[in-house]
Amino acid sequence: MPDTPQPTEPTAAEDYFVTSLKALLSDRLTMTQQELANEMAERGHKFHQATIYKILNGSRRVTLSEAIDIAHICGTTIEEMVMPTSEAGRELTLAVHAARELEREAYQLSLREIEVSKRVVRAREAFENESPDSRGVVPAGILEDARAYSSRIVDF
């Protein structure tokens, strides 16, 4: 009868992974335990907030596929999460991850700004093309603001 593998103590890499995860989750720019659990569930893992809690307190180990997905969801790599580092190194890593996240958000906002600006131009043109008798009124300053937005728009 083959020997059944016995649970082993976490390796240093697993400890570093959990330490990194704790740091990422404590940094509000990343996400909450619940948000991480939801993301993991969307990827097909049977995860709940309690699962994350158990991982963080050491009562549940993480599989390799889970670790890869957790790292990806947190905007990092598994390699970065298992590297031994000092508190200053962890803080540097978190700061860079926060900067990367802000860059992604700024990019998304710029895309949204373009779409909203296009909408303003279309709406202003439609309003101005209506006959004065049928267009009604808009709140004070709206038409002036629409013209100002339109004048800032460069060719899309």
C-alpha positions in Angstrom: 0.0 0.0 0.0 1.6 3.3 -1.0 2.3 5.9 1.6 -0.1 8.7 1.8 1.7 12.0 1.6 1.5 13.8 4.9 0.9 17.6 5.1 4.1 19.5 5.4 4.9 22.8 7.0 4.7 25.7 4.6 7.8 26.4 2.7 9.6 29.8 2.9 8.1 30.7 -0.5 4.6 29.9 0.7 5.3 32.1 3.8 6.5 34.9 1.6 3.5 34.5 -0.6 1.1 34.9 2.3 3.1 37.8 3.7 2.9 39.5 0.3 -0.8 38.8 0.1 -1.4 40.3 3.5 0.5 43.4 2.5 -1.4 43.7 -0.8 -4.8 43.3 1.0 -3.9 45.8 3.7 -3.1 48.4 1.0 -6.6 49.6 0.2 -5.6 50.5 -3.4 -5.6 46.7 -4.1 -8.8 45.1 -2.9 -10.7 43.6 0.1 -10.7 40.0 1.0 -14.3 39.7 -0.3 -13.4 41.3 -3.6 -10.5 38.9 -4.0 -12.7 35.9 -3.2 -15.3 37.1 -5.8 -12.6 37.4 -8.4 -11.2 34.0 -7.6 -14.8 32.5 -7.8 -15.2 34.1 -11.2 -12.1 32.2 -12.3 -13.6 28.9 -11.2 -12.0 28.5 -7.8 -14.3 27.7 -4.8 -13.4 30.8 -2.8 -15.2 32.8 -0.2 -14.1 35.6 2.1 -13.5 32.9 4.7 -11.2 31.1 2.3 -9.0 34.2 2.1 -9.1 34.6 5.9 -7.9 31.0 6.3 -5.1 31.5 3.8 -4.0 34.6 5.7 -4.0 33.0 9.1 -2.2 29.9 7.8 -5.0 27.3 8.2 -5.3 26.8 4.5 -2.6 26.3 1.9 -2.8 27.7 -1.6 -2.5 25.6 -4.7 -0.2 26.7 -7.5 -3.1 27.6 -9.8 -4.7 29.6 -7.0 -1.4 31.4 -6.3 -1.0 32.3 -10.0 -4.6 33.6 -10.2 -4.3 35.5 -6.9 -1.1 37.2 -8.1 -2.6 38.1 -11.4 -5.8 39.5 -9.8 -3.6 41.6 -7.4 -1.7 43.0 -10.4 1.6 41.3 -9.6 3.4 38.1 -10.4 3.8 34.9 -8.4 7.6 35.5 -8.6 7.2 38.9 -6.9 5.0 37.4 -4.2 7.4 34.7 -3.2 10.5 36.8 -3.1 12.0 37.4 0.4 12.1 41.1 1.1 12.4 43.5 3.9 9.6 45.8 5.1 11.1 48.6 3.0 11.2 46.2 -0.1 7.5 45.3 0.5 6.6 49.0 0.8 8.5 49.8 -2.4 6.6 47.0 -4.1 3.3 48.2 -2.8 4.0 51.7 -3.8 4.9 50.7 -7.4 1.8 48.5 -7.6 -0.3 51.5 -6.4 1.3 53.7 -9.1 0.7 51.0 -11.8 -3.0 50.8 -10.7 -3.3 54.6 -10.8 -1.9 54.6 -14.4 -4.4 52.0 -15.4 -7.2 54.0 -13.8 -6.0 57.2 -15.4 -6.0 55.5 -18.8 -9.5 54.3 -18.3 -10.6 57.8 -17.3 -9.0 59.3 -20.3 -11.0 56.8 -22.5 -14.1 57.7 -20.7 -13.4 61.4 -21.1 -13.1 61.0 -24.8 -16.5 59.2 -25.0 -18.2 61.7 -22.8 -16.7 64.6 -24.9 -18.0 63.0 -28.1 -21.4 62.8 -26.4 -21.3 66.4 -25.5 -20.4 67.4 -29.0 -23.2 65.3 -30.5 -25.7 66.6 -28.0 -24.7 70.2 -28.4 -24.9 69.9 -32.2 -28.3 68.3 -32.0 -29.6 70.9 -29.7 -28.3 73.8 -31.8 -29.7 72.2 -35.0 -33.2 72.3 -33.5 -35.4 75.2 -34.3 -35.4 77.8 -31.5 -39.1 77.4 -31.1 -38.9 73.6 -30.4 -35.6 73.3 -28.5 -36.9 74.6 -25.1 -34.4 75.7 -22.5 -31.5 74.2 -20.7 -30.1 75.2 -17.3 -28.0 78.3 -17.2 -24.4 77.8 -18.2 -25.0 74.4 -19.9 -24.7 75.5 -23.5 -21.7 77.7 -22.7 -20.0 74.7 -20.9 -20.9 72.4 -23.9 -19.3 74.9 -26.3 -16.2 75.1 -24.0 -15.9 71.3 -24.0 -16.4 71.2 -27.7 -13.6 73.7 -28.3 -11.1 71.7 -26.2 -11.7 68.6 -28.3 -9.1 67.8 -30.8 -9.9 65.5 -33.8 -11.1 62.1 -32.5 
